[in-house]
Amino acid sequence: MTGEIGHLLLMLATVAAAVQMLAGLQPRPQPRLAATALGWQLIGLVGALAALGLAFHDNDFSLAYVTAHSHTTMPRLYTVSAVWGGHEGSMLLWCAILALWSVLAGWRLGAPGDEAARAHAVRTLGVLGAVSLAMCGYVLLTSNPFVRLLPAAPEGRGLNPMLQDPGLVLHPPLLYLGYVGTALPFAATLAALAWGEPAGLARRLRPFTAAALAFLSLGIALGSWWAYYELGWGGWWFWDPVENASLMPWLVLAALLHLQAAQDLRGRFVQAAAWLSIGGFVLALLGIFLVRSGVLTSVHAFASDPRRGSTLLALIALTLAVSLPLGFQGMDRLGGARTGGRTEEGARSPLSREGALAAGALLLLVACASVLLGTLYPLAVDALGLGKLSVGAPYFDAVMAPLLLPALLLMIPATRLRWGRDEGPALWRRLRPVVLVMGPAAVALPLLLEAGFARISWGAALTLWLATGLLIATLQTLHERCGGRWLRLEASGAGMGLAHLGVALFACGVAMVNAYGIERDVRLAPGQSHRIAGCSLQFEASGTASGPNYRALTARFILDCPEQTPVVLNAEKRAYDGSAMPMTESAIDWGLTRDIYVALGEQVGSGAQAAWGLRVQYRPFIRWIWIGVALMGAGALLAAASRRLHRHRATARHAAPARALEERTA
């Protein structure tokens, strides 16, 4: 009965979502009814997930979804993660996460004693109920994980071998927390466009935007790291369309978070923030469509059912049909979040914090538009019958590099600029310590690169130089904010510092990998060796091994580098029970400044002395990429937890001094 109970709970959640929508969107919203319906929706979706998990635990192969994604020999960890390891279960998880975000919205968006804010919070729950109704209906009608398979299968086919990895246990939930988090600013914006914006909305939305950005950052970083060591590719990003689908909402959320700061403190960019809130959610829906419609072939793709794809496309069209007219007609209702922002000419100066935020957001949006064009254009050409077209790394690298460097340059003075209008001489005095460090660094960095790598990459040198300036400017700003008492630094300031430090480390890692990385495809037999980056890689022996649900061909290597103890590396090529898909387990000697990477290709010949095709790579500073993205995510989470963002507006009597204090510390 587990499947039937889960199905009934999913139906309960769908009905509750409909009630929540009606309670929030009727002329006189019903807060108690909306909250009650949301509670039942959460119970239904969490219960349905639990029922599906129990079916996997019991190896209930009478459910088609369990049969497709489980096997009796699978380790327990992967049996649990198989709940969201396929299309149907992952969409059920998507709906459950939306219910959790809705609960947080109902709890935090309504300000005590502010009737307008409370009414807006209920309206927001109504919009979220409409989104949940659409997604729960999608799961029920096209992607139901509780469909029976009669007669029951004797054995399952097993979880996709690519997903049988500890990193993939956390990767989808983190990614979905970020994806689904875009629904909350979207819903709050639509409610404000339709019924007016209450005072302080931008401040109440900033923690949600920051949290969604943080989860999406951590999910992307984990997925990138998994692809690096699991798939045998050896890189950190390959511009796969599904990778791009997660990057585009990230870029929009990053731009939105920065504009919300100006909206909260200065009453600026209200309309731009509204459009970004809508665009972020539409791009999240587009990501679902790309992964689950079958319009592209990718190692990340979950499904290829045209019915599911057409339904998702209809949902995107419906979202645009509602959002765009409402956006054009309701922009005059926005502005309640203004905090008395100045209207004199000084507030419009490009030499100001607002100007820097606007320029940064513009760079992020241009990057997003470039990725969107490169992702969708080949699909459009194919759909029109004009042939096959591939847009790969050369296009994206050529487009993104000219955007990354100006962004780094802009971030150096951005944290030192004042709100409203700044003066050149005063800004120069604040930037003087940064310039005093960047001057010698401009000479030292090329010399260090030439000494370490025997040649100078001027692109890498320029990136490292800008990253150095960003690091010094960020530390200087934080030192001023806390007065040298670092342990008393406010959470929002510490979050900004961590995020900007993460950007600097990320830029350094990307520059070094692109400029000095080495990748070779070689053929070695036991006893032979190959030299890379001053190290000797010797193929010792090949053999076989077995795990709980796989069999593997293994290769043992000895890596001998100057002034280091020789390291044993073991690479594998696995065949999992219930799947014909071979998987590569790379061997990596990793460090803070470089990785030596070995992945098995095809075996040539047979027996103990058979040769292997190998992919051997040297990746300098590649770990800095993931450390940088993790710091960005941690910084966004820290900023989301800032007590300053969770305090409600000061009364009119104290608004001016309170705002002045915030502008000095924001």
Disulfide bonds with the S-S distance in Angstrom:
Cys535-Cys561 2.10
